[in-house]
Amino acid sequence: MYSISEISKLVHVHNQTLRNWERGGLIKPKRFGHVRIFSELDLKRCEAIKRYSRRGVSLQRIQALMNLRAKTQVENPESGGAREA
């Protein structure tokens, strides 16, 4: 479990960027009052969001890609999210 400051250091983004991603629905950390707690999955999502963003992909498109990935993993749980080459 990670705090927002720990995630921001690991992903190399500002805390406000993480808040914006949360407001935009890209990430959904657990909340205890005003405190955000990020899981390992949240960390991986943040890293993926940053990679897409650095390549010029819009946040709206990133969200569509993330939703598609989540849907695919639910429909094919045996794949473990692995991609074919």
MOCOR-V622673 format. One record per residue. N is the residue number from 1. RES is the residue in one letter. D_CENTER is the distance of its C-alpha to the mean C-alpha in whole Angstrom. Layout:
N;RES;D_CENTER
N;RES;D_CENTER
//
This chain:
1;M;14
2;Y;13
3;S;14
4;I;13
5;S;15
6;E;14
7;I;11
8;S;12
9;K;15
10;L;13
11;V;10
12;H;13
13;V;12
14;H;14
15;N;14
16;Q;14
17;T;12
18;L;9
19;R;12
20;N;12
21;W;8
22;E;9
23;R;12
24;G;11
25;G;9
26;L;6
27;I;5
28;K;8
29;P;9
30;K;13
31;R;15
32;F;19
33;G;21
34;H;19
35;V;17
36;R;14
37;I;13
38;F;10
39;S;10
40;E;10
41;L;7
42;D;5
43;L;6
44;K;6
45;R;3
46;C;4
47;E;7
48;A;6
49;I;6
50;K;8
51;R;11
52;Y;11
53;S;12
54;R;14
55;R;16
56;G;16
57;V;14
58;S;14
59;L;11
60;Q;13
61;R;13
62;I;10
63;Q;9
64;A;12
65;L;11
66;M;8
67;N;11
68;L;13
69;R;12
70;A;11
71;K;15
72;T;16
73;Q;15
74;V;17
75;E;20
76;N;20
77;P;19
78;E;22
79;S;20
80;G;17
81;G;15
82;A;17
83;R;18
84;E;22
85;A;23
//
